[in-house]
Amino acid sequence: MGSEQVPCPTCGLLVPLVLVTPPHYAEGRCPEHSHFWVPKPGTEKDPRRKASRKLLKLIEPERRTYCWRCLRLESALKVLSPPLFLVVHHVIEVKDGGSNEPINLQVLCAECHEETHRDRRRYGRYVSNGESKEVSAEEEPSNWDF
């Protein structure tokens, strides 16, 4: 553990970890930005959820209270068992050149978000960099849901 290093969350500088007593696992000390806590490996929260909340703030307030696909209100999603949450979906994925601009973002419930990605894989109609991605025979679903 003594030689393990992690990037500072503010500047990215690699700093050594120092073991600490619970509830924390380790502490990083950046010379520029003070210290930060490092959670025990395997207990990190999903960073996508935090990113989704930040992206949600980029969307107009009146348009971030419902799913744009099924039109269910956030209040109705929360009372389901298990509850569903609204997430931000990139129309064009960042890895394919999409941006975090509001024009490239949609608010979807977790169910519709999963379905959107399933449809994208199933039909292969995703356009990236001006070229259509074709679905090969190996990727094509064996049972089509009609």
C-alpha positions, 0 to 999 in steps of 0.5 A: 500500500505504501507505494500506491498512488491515486490522482487528485480529484481536482488537478489529477496530480498523482499523490501517495495514499496514507492508510487511515482508521475507519470509516475511511480507507485511505487519505490522499494529500495533494500539495496544491489542494489539501487532502481527500478521502479514498474509499475502500476498494469495491465500495465506490459509488457509481460515478455515472449517477453523480455525473447524471445529476450534474448533466441534469442541471444543464437541462431546462428545469421544466423539462427535467421532471419527467421521462421524455420517452414514456412521459411518466413524472418523476413523482410517479417513478419514485413510488414504484417498487422498486423506485425508478430514477431519471437519468441523462442519456446522450443521444450521441454517446461521448465515446462516439463524439457526442457532447454534454451540450443540452442539445445532445441530452435526453432525460429518461427513466432508468427503464427507458434508458435501458430500453433505448440502449437495447434498441440501439444494439438491436437495430444497429441504426446508430449513426456515428461520424457520418457512417451508419453502424451495421449489425453483423449476423453474430450481433443480430438478436436471435429472437425479435420482439414484435 
